[in-house]
Amino acid sequence: MNRLTTMRRSLAALLLALALLTALTTTATAKGTRAAAQMNVFAAASLTEAFPKFDGGQKYNFAGSDALAAQIRLGAPADIFAAASPDSPQALYKAGLVEQPVTFATNKLVLAVPTANPANITSIYDLERPGVKLDIGTPTVPIGAYTRQVLGYLGITNAVMPQVVSQEKDVKAIAAKVALGTADAGFMYVTDARAVSTQVKLIPVPAWAQPPVRYQIAIVTNTANHADAAAFIKRLTSTAGRKLLVDNGFGVPKLPKPKKAKKK
Amino acid sequence: MGQVTRRALLARAGAGAGAVALLGVSAAPALAAPGEGDLSNVRLVCSTKRLMINWYTAWLDEPKAAGPAETQQLVRNIRKQEQAHYALLAPLLGATAPVDDDFEFTFPPGALRTPATAAKFALALEYLATGIAVGAAARVVDGDTAGSLTSVVACEGQHLGALSALGGGSPVPTDLPAGLDIVDASNQLAPFLSN
């Protein structure tokens, strides 16, 4: 009898311990390892290679920044918007559709020609030669707007624009056409040229003619994942995030210089 | 490009010209509306001015290179002229005028090792800046813009003389600085000016 009672008590204690352990484990899972919701990140086409490396757990929608902004205006379910220029994020911010955008990356324009270089282009000024087939972005997509700025800064708009044979909705389409040799040359970001580096040769745009290419990112106002979106942006602008961007060919905004201590 | 009213342009150009006049040279105020090609040349020269201003600041900030008080004063005076040139030309470009944040400035290792190495590099850089300004002045179509660039060239000549003398050479160098075409100018700037 005593033996049976002891066994029963031991079994009860074991069950109680198991129940407690289960309860504790469940609580820990709920509090400590809550899986972040997968977010919809609307990002400029030029971020196609970099963003999945930065965070492979999100659902990405890559396209021209102006097209993405239009989708957000129409109520597309985005949590984050990352654009290749401040124009669209600032316009959406003014409309109350995104929170205050922050600059997180910079980029540079290059002129790319197919490796075979059938038009024998060795300088940007060769684009003025009649017969050259140039591919650029549409005026509303950032790469197209920046390209027009470069041509203006170089003073060759009137001579070069007649050479344009195609205008693309995003920079990836320009890179693909130049890589395939459909166009003799195309303006793209240096980061997109990296993606087709075996198929193109690059001609630099002089530093003095480069427009300031600034990428901005913002949380979409009506997101249901605000905390996760804020964490994404915080990581992207952290030291590790900046390093990943640089490793992928982007520049990063200059950090403010530390103030010098005043002499007493 | 940002819109600049004629009144604002007049005021800015007048202020810039005044600054240059104070330094002992005359400057034709840039009043007309230069075309895209002219503005391209102005942008090239303005970017070069940012490089020069940053170089002279780096020189003055480096104790090993700064040299005696009279050298420092000379460098300050040259930098003041470079700033006046930028102030004269940049308003023509409006809101898109190049600023320091647009660039990375790189100077050769050792250029700031001693006052002598600094003077030698400064002279080389001034020859480049002079070639760029001469080339730009020769290419522009608008008369007022050409006048402003010619004033800049005159000052660059003063810099060449002063820096040549500082390095132990003649204050009146005998060589004739040649104008650089826009491709050569870009290529020669590239080691010092990037984004």
Boltz contact constraints between the chains, C-beta under 6 A:
constraints:
  - contact:
      token1: [A, 108]
      token2: [B, 195]
      max_distance: 6.0
  - contact:
      token1: [A, 123]
      token2: [B, 183]
      max_distance: 6.0
  - contact:
      token1: [A, 152]
      token2: [B, 36]
      max_distance: 6.0
  - contact:
      token1: [A, 153]
      token2: [B, 43]
      max_distance: 6.0
  - contact:
      token1: [A, 154]
      token2: [B, 40]
      max_distance: 6.0
  - contact:
      token1: [A, 155]
      token2: [B, 36]
      max_distance: 6.0
  - contact:
      token1: [A, 155]
      token2: [B, 37]
      max_distance: 6.0
  - contact:
      token1: [A, 155]
      token2: [B, 40]
      max_distance: 6.0
  - contact:
      token1: [A, 157]
      token2: [B, 36]
      max_distance: 6.0
  - contact:
      token1: [A, 206]
      token2: [B, 186]
      max_distance: 6.0
  - contact:
      token1: [A, 207]
      token2: [B, 193]
      max_distance: 6.0
  - contact:
      token1: [A, 207]
      token2: [B, 194]
      max_distance: 6.0
  - contact:
      token1: [A, 207]
      token2: [B, 195]
      max_distance: 6.0
  - contact:
      token1: [A, 208]
      token2: [B, 44]
      max_distance: 6.0
  - contact:
      token1: [A, 208]
      token2: [B, 47]
      max_distance: 6.0
  - contact:
      token1: [A, 210]
      token2: [B, 195]
      max_distance: 6.0
  - contact:
      token1: [A, 212]
      token2: [B, 102]
      max_distance: 6.0
